[in-house]
Amino acid sequence: QVQLVESGGGLVQAGGSLRLSCAASGRTFSSSAMGWFRQALGKEREFVAAISWNGISTLYGDSMKGRFTISRDNTKNTVYLQMNSLKPEDTAVYYCAQSVTGIYSPTYKYWGQGTQVTVSS
C-alpha cells in the first residue's frame, strides 16, 4: 500500500550539513503525519523529528532541536530532513516513517529502508 524510500545520506565532516529526502507512494501521504528516526551502531532507535499532515506542527528530539528541520511537500509526496551543524554522534541510519494516527499519538505503520549518514571528526 505505502512505500517509503529515503535518499540523501552520505559522508560529511563535523559542522557540515545534509538534506535527507523521503519519497512516499500512495494517496494517503498528504493526510498523514510523518516522522524521522535514526539508529546508531549498537544503540536503540531514536526519535528525530515529526511533522503533521499539513506541515503546521513539528516535533524534535532534544539533541536535534535547533539543528535539524523537518518539512514536507505534499504536491511531491516527499518529506525532508535538513540537518545542520552535524556532529559525529549524529552518525546513524536514518529512517522515514508514516503515521496512521497523527503526530501527537503516532502509530508509525510504514517504514523506509533507511539511509546511512556518517559524520567524520
Number of C-alpha atoms within 10 A of each C-alpha: 7 14 15 22 18 23 19 14 18 14 13 18 14 17 14 14 16 18 16 21 21 25 18 25 14 11 11 15 23 20 14 20 28 31 28 26 19 22 19 17 9 6 9 9 15 15 19 24 23 30 27 21 20 14 17 8 13 18 18 19 14 10 12 18 12 11 13 20 20 23 21 21 14 16 8 12 17 20 27 23 23 14 20 17 15 23 18 15 13 20 20 22 18 26 26 31 26 27 23 18 13 18 21 13 9 16 14 17 11 16 20 20 14 22 21 19 22 21 21 16 11
